[in-house]
Amino acid sequence: DGGITQSPKYLFRKEGQNVTLSCEQNLNHDAMYWYRQDPGQGLRLIYYSQIVNDFQKGDIAEGYSVSREKKESFPLTVTSAQKNPTAFYLCASSPQGGPTNYGYTFGSGTRLTVV
Amino acid sequence: ILNVEQSPQSLHVQEGDSTNFTCSFPSSNFYALHWYRWETAKSPEALFVMTLNGDEKKKGRISATLNTKEGYSYLYIKGSQPEDSATYLCAPHSGGGADGLTFGKGTHLIIQP
């Protein structure tokens, strides 16, 4: 079945350490996205990529980095510069041209806890 | 960043009753409006993508309407069932393209047997 796989489901890290969240899709989608959810808030866009080797900052990119070396993969690194990294992270993808006609396909998320 | 408001924030509905909730968004530069259902421990699932003013879409017992001129959309659930319990998210898409959606905080719906 086609879909998006995020791993791991739960992740614990010590403060000051960088951590990378994995997102892989086998839908042949061109665009991929990272969102963050905090209690009482809507999903907020961190980074997105419309094509391989290209990505753009979203609304809350500070303290995060991404890469898009392969169409299937869009890993997110939470760096030590991110002040409040503990959150639930969702990855999504959409076909070429964006989510206009079909919407996003979402992964199941990674809950990151920094202690 | 778009200002997207969803109301109510949470809703308890008796099984079998019908219900509806609202998504408000800026009407300028409108391109599309998305509705998603997010059940606990699952991935958000796309329900509707709506683009035309006056558009109405239906999927089983769930339907949605769109008013792009005044900037709102309603989601209706007829004859609520326990499996309808979820958080319903709306996300307007301005300008088109693949530049990401802005999500509301959602309406958390609980269906009581």
Interface residues (C-beta under 8 A of the other chain):
Chain A: I4 D30 A31 Y33 Y35 G40 Q41 G42 L43 R44 L45 Y48 Q50 Q56 G58 D59 L90 S94 Q96 G97 G98 P99 T100 N101 Y102 G103 Y104 T105 F106 G107 S108 G109
Chain B: I1 V4 Y31 A32 H34 Y36 K42 S43 P44 E45 A46 V49 T51 L89 H93 G96 G97 A98 D99 G100 L101 T102 F103 G104 K105 G106
